[in-house]
Amino acid sequence: MPDGDPASPWEQADLLSLVAQPAVRGVSAPAPAPQPAPQPAPPPELASLPEPTSSATPASPQRLLILDTETTGLDPAEHHCIEVGAVLFDVPLRSVLSQVSFLLPCERNPAQAVNGIDPRLTRQEQPWQSALSCFLALVERADLLVAHNAAFDQQWFGVGVLPTLTKPWLCSMQDIRWPAERQLRVTPSVRDLALAYGVPVWAAHRALTDCIYLAQVFERCTNLEQLLLQGLEPRRLYRARLSYDERHQAREAGFRWNDAVSGAWSRKLSDREVALLPFPVVPVEEPPLQQSA
């Protein structure tokens, strides 16, 4: 609107001028209407968080203690452990962390022709007590104890000077399912396993030597974590339900004839392995273990 023109009737009055005007006809200006108390602002909407999920695959052991024993015989009630070897192995880095080997004194060794340990050698002055303490320290650092034919080695701990070991065990001969392309027997020897993975075999039947072979095999396993996890699956003994003409299926699946079950093809299997079989099996009661070196 041009300057000097009177205000239009509809022009909004200045609020400040209204407040400054005196009361009209003795009536006080109405009090301002009470304002509602300020309400706290609603919290910002939280972003929806994903539901926690439990991993279906447990974590693979990070450190293994690969161990082996040499003994004067097969029966812990009559014979003695005379050598312990152990290698602490880092799984993610595929490398050896530490190792120890020591002899335990004995008077005679009926198994000298097998392990080559002269009993006179075991009685030479050596710090086997300190070495045993070092071995137990390695046990504490390990997530899993691994031995080739673990049932044999495990029975010597808790006898004599060797304390009981409470860490879980895994048998690299019975529990690990080695890849088929390695063309190994169902229960391979340490020597066969080493050769299948290109590890030179230069000695045999000393505790630390066998541990080193197994450690070098693990170094070459690109799928070691999977082999360990599958090896830790609970297993029970099953008998194949096959006719005589179908027996080749059991043999190809790693079952052994007349071994754990007389007159039958049998093998220890996990639930996952049973589900993968192309033929039916039935669980059987497991006979007492017959330990051998």
C-alpha angles and dihedrals in degrees: 000000000000118000116267097031116125116254116267116249091243095052111121113248121240108262092214092055091052091054091050095051118101120248115279121234092349094297114131118231110265115261113251113265113262113259119226115255112265112262120221112256112257113256114261113266110265117237110249110258122215116254112259110256128199114229112246090212117065119223115273117242110268099202128033128194105211108199141175137181136207117207142183091242146335104277119074089201091063106019138051141229108244103174137032125189127182139176123195106216129195109217102197092048095037092224144118116257101182142340140197138184131182142167125232116216117256135170097219138008116205088181095057091115088059104041100022094226113145109213089224088063092056090056095055114113109272136143096252092149091059090045090052089053089051090050091053090050089055090050089056091053094050128091093198138019114223126193135162102244091006094184089068097046096042094060093065094062114089090033123103114330094345112095124220113270115221100186117107118269132220125193114219089197101048107020106040115078102214116210115275092231089068087067094218129158118257090259105027124192120242088251094053091045092051093048091048089058096043096256112148113239109216104155141010145205100030116114101233093043092060090046091054091050091053092046090053090050089053090050088061096047110102090183096044094130091056092046091052095047093048090045090057094055112118111258138191134186119271134185120216117239100215137131123243090259090053096050092109089070091060092047092050090050092055099258117147125220121235092350116113091359120043114238095003144089107249142170140164111254140175122229089257092054092048090054090054096053117109092214136049124266135185127212117246134192110268115240121227113283118259104211121214134167 
